[in-house]
Amino acid sequence: MKKKKVATITAADVVKLRKRLGLTQGQLAERLGVHVVTVRKWEADMQTVGAAYAKLLRLMETMQQ
């Protein structure tokens, strides 16, 4: 069985999406159910966005369009 390739999301993608949504880091963290430090680490490219959160962020992006 082949593994599905997960679309990655970069630190810059997280920043762009958050700003496009008009959210602070804290507000984005609250909506995703993660700690604000996690969002800060994602945006600083200090921590990789997990597959589930990457999908959720992409979904938020498509719903905004």
DANOR-V197280 format. One line per field, one symbol per residue. ss: DSSP state (a for helix, b for strand, c for the rest). A space follows every 10 residues. Layout:
ss=???
This chain:
ss=cccccccccc aaaaaaaaaa acccaaaaaa aacccaaaaa aaaccccccc aaaaaaaaaa aaaac
